[in-house]
C-alpha cells in the first residue's frame, strides 16, 4: 500500500481508504464487532485513512464511537476524517436539513472529539453545503478550530466550483469528497478546479453502493432499512442494464485474475494521483479484496475496454428524486 498526498497542506493518506457509513446506517442492521474487526484488518493491510461522520450515527455518536474504539491502539498511525453540517433534530428530515452555523460546527467538533476519543480531528468536512450559511463563515469557523489545534485539515463534500473557490480563499481546502465510480462520473467536471487550487479528491461509493461487486439484488430484496430499495440504479429497467455492464466488467477482470471490485478501484486509482477511493464494507474478507486493487495496474487497452462498457457511467440517477446535491 502506497501513500497519496491530498491537497497542498500536507495531508498524506493510503491510496485506498475506508468508508464507515455502512457500519451503522443505510445498508440494514449493523454489527459493531464485525465493524471493528473490518477496520482493524484494514489497518493491518496498510489502510491509514478512515472516514466517518456525525450523520452516520444519526445524532447518537455510534459510528464515531465505533471508529474510535477500533483505532484506539494505533490512532497516531491513521488519519481520521469526520463531518458536520446536518440538522439532526428532526428525524423525518434526516439527511435533508442543514445546519452549518458556527455554533453547530463547534458543537459537532467537540462531540466528534469525544466520540472518537481523540485530541484532534485530522480532516473536518462540511458534509453538505448549507444554502443559508455563507461558505466564508463556514471556512472561517473551521479555520478557528484549526488554529485552536482541534482540527488539522479542512474538507468539503459535494461542493461546486464557486463554493470551492470562496472557501479556499478563507481557509485552504485540502480535499473535496463526492461520489465517483464507474457508475458516477459527473464530478470529473470539477477536476480542473481541484488541480488549479491544489485540492485532493476522495471518492465515496467507489463500488456503486455495492452494485459493482457483482452481488446486487433487485430493489425490494434488501432489508427494509436499506437505501438500495429506493436507489434508481436498482429499479426495473436500470437494474438489468447495470447487471449486464457489471457482467462485462467481470469478464474483463477475470482476464487479469482480479475481481470486478478490484477492477473498479484500480480504474479510480488510474484517474490521477489526487484521487483516493474509500470503499466501505462490513467484511474483513472484502477489505482484503479491496486493498489488493493497489497491485492492479490497468493497461491502456483495458481502460479503453472499460470506457466502451460504461462510457458515461451507470444507468439511473445516483440518488432518488430531490436528494442529489446541487453544485454551485
N, C-alpha and C positions, 0 to 999 in steps of 0.2 A: 504494500500500500504506500503510494507516494503522497506528497502534500501538494496543495494548490494554495496560492495567495489570492484572497478575495479583497479587491479594493486597494487603495493606496495608503491605508493607515496601518498596515502590518498584520492584518488578520490572516492567519495561516491555519488551514484545516486539512483533514484527509480528503482525498479526491472523491470518495464516496462517504456520505454522512448517513444519519439515521433519523427518520421522522417518527415521532412517538404518538401522533394523534390517534391512530387506530388502536392503541393500547387501552384507551378508556372511552372512546366515543366513535360514532359514525359507522362502525362495522360490526354491530352486535355486541353482546356482553363480553367484557374483557376478562383477563386472568392476570392478576398482579404478579404472581410468582413467575409465570411464563414471560411476562414483560421484562421483569428484572433479569431473568436468565438470558433473554434475547439481547438486551443492552450489554450485559457483561460479555457475552460471546462476541458481539460486535467489537468491543474494546480489545478483546483477545486477538482479533483478526486485524487490528490496526486502525479501526474507525475511531476518530477523535472528535467528531462533530455531531452533537446531539441536539435535536430541535423539539421544543415543547411550546406551550402557550397557556395563558390563563384560561382561554376558551375551552381547551381540551379537558379541563377539569370541571367545566360548567359552573365555575364560581366556587368550587369546593377545594381547589388546590390539589386534587387527587393525581392528576397527571404529573405535575411538577414534583410532588412528593415522591411518586414512584421513581422518577428520573433521579432525583436527589439521593434516594435510597440506593439505587442501582450503581451510581458512580462514586459513592462515598469513599471507597477505598482507593480511587485513582482520580479524584476530582482535579488535581493540578495537572493531569496529563491530557485533559479534554477541554473542548470549547462547548459551552452551554449557551444555547440561544432560546429566548422566550419572547413573548409578545404581549402587547397591550392594545386597547382600542375599542373594545366592545362594552356595551352596557348590558350586564348580565342580570340585572334586577328584574327583567320582565321575561319570564321563561318562554312565553309564547312567541317572543321575538328574538329568540336565541340565535345569534349569528347574523342578525339583520339590523340591530340597533347599535349605534356607535357612541363612544364616549372617549375622546382624546383630549379632554380638558386637562390642563396642567395638574389639577388636584388629583384626577383619576390616574394619570400617568404615574405620579409619585406614589399613590396608594398601591397600584399594581406592582411597581418596582419593589416596594417594601414587602408586600405579600409574597412575591416570587422569591426574593432573597430568603425569606423564612421557610417557604415550602421546599425550596431546593436545598436549604441548609448550607448556603454559601455566603461569602462576604462580598461577592461581586457577580454581576451578570456579564457574560462575555459579549453577547450580541443581544440588543434590545430592539425588537422590531415594532413598528406600528403595524398592527395586523391588517387593518383596512383603513383607507383614507377616510377621515371624518369630514363630510362637507360643511359642517358647522364650526369647525375649528381651523383657523389658518395654519397651513403646514409650517410656516415660520415659527408659530407659537409652539407647535409640537417639537420641532427640531431644537428650539431654544430650551425647552424643558429637559429634553434628553441631554443636551449639552451641559446643563446644570448637574445632572446625575453623573455624567462622565467626569466633570470637574470635581465632584464630590467623591469619586472613586467607587461609586455603586455600579457603574456600567463602563464597559471598555469600548464597544463599537456600536454604531447606530445603523439600523437597517429599516427598510420599508418593504411592505408586501403589497402586491397588486397595485402599484403606483405607476402613473404615466409620466411622460417626459417633462411636462411643465412642473408637476409636483416634485419630481426628482431634482430638477434644477433649482427650484426655490428652496427646498430643504437643504440641499448640498451647499448653498450659499451661506447658510446659518451654521450648520454643523455637518462636516463631511459625512456622506453616506458611504458606508463600506460595502453594503450588499443590498441587492434587491432580490426578493423571493416572489416567484409566481409559478403557476402551473406550466410545466413544459415536459413534453414527451413525444414519442412517435405519433400519439393521438392528438396532441395540442401544440400548435406552432405559432400562435398569434404573437407571443412575446418576442419573437425574433425581430419584429419591427423596432423594438426598444434597444437592441444590442448596439447600434451606432452611438446612442446617447450614453450608454454604460461605458463604452470604450472611450468616448470623449471625456467623461467625467472621472474615469478611473474607478468604476464601481463593479464589484463582482456580482455573480448571479447564482442563486440557489434554486434548483428545480424541485418543486414539490409535486407529488403524484407522478413520479417519473415512470411508473409502470401502469399509468392509466387507471388508478384505483384498483389495481389487481387484474384488470382485463388482459394486460399484456403478459400475464404469467401463464396463460393458456388454461386457466381454471374457471373462467367466467360461466355463470349460470344465468338464465333469463330472469328478468325482473319478476319479483313475487316469490322467488325460491330462496330468498335470504331471510334472516331474522327480521322481525317487524321493525326493529330499530336501525336497520342497515340502510344507509343513504343510497345504495345502488338500486334499491327497488324503484326509486324515482329518478335516477340518473338517466338523461336522454340517450346515452350510448347503450343502455341495456333495454331500451324499448323495442318492440317489434319493428322490423324494417332496418333500423340501425344495428340492432344486435346481430343479426345474421351477417350483415356486411362486415362488421368488426370481427366476428368469429372467423370469417373467411380470410381476412387480412392477417390475423394472428396465425392461422394455419400456414399461410405462405411464409410468414416470418420464421415460424418454427422449422420449416423445411430448409430455409437459408441458414439458420443457426445450426441445424444438425450437420451441415457440411463442415462446420468448424468444431464439432463435438461440444457445442455450447447449448444452453437453454435459451428460449426466447427472451426471458428476463435479462440474461447476460447480454444478449444482442442489443436489447433496448437501452440498457445502461451504457454499454460501450458506444452506442451511437451518440448518446448525450455527451459523453466524455470527449468525443471527436468533434464536437461543435465549438470547442475553444477552451483554452486554459482557464478562462474566467468562469467556467460552468462547473458546479458541484451538485449532483443529484442527491436527494435524501430519501431513498426508499424506506418505507415502513413495513414492519412485519411483526407478528406475534410469535414467530417460529425461529428458534436458533438455527435450524437447518436451512431455512430461507435466507437468513443472514449470511451463512457460509456461501450459499449460491450467489447471492448478490455481490458479495465482496470479490468473488473470483472474476467478476466482469473487468476488473482493472488489468487482468492479464490478456484480455481480448482486444487486439488492435485490428480494426476493420480496414480492409483494402478499399481502394477507390471503386473497384468493381462491386464490392459488397455494398458500399454506400449508395452506389447508383441503383443497385437492385432494390434496396430499401426504399429509395425515392420513387421507384416505379410502383412498388406495392402500395405505399401511402404517400403520394406526392404532396398532399395538403393537410394531412392529419387524419384522425378517425372520423367516423360517421356519427353525427349528433352533437349537440352543444355540450359544453363541459359542465354546465350546471342547469338545473331546472329553471324555468322562466322566472325572471326577476331577481335571481341570485348571482348572476355573472357580474363581477365588478366592472365599473366604468373607469377607464384610464383617462386622466387629464394631465 
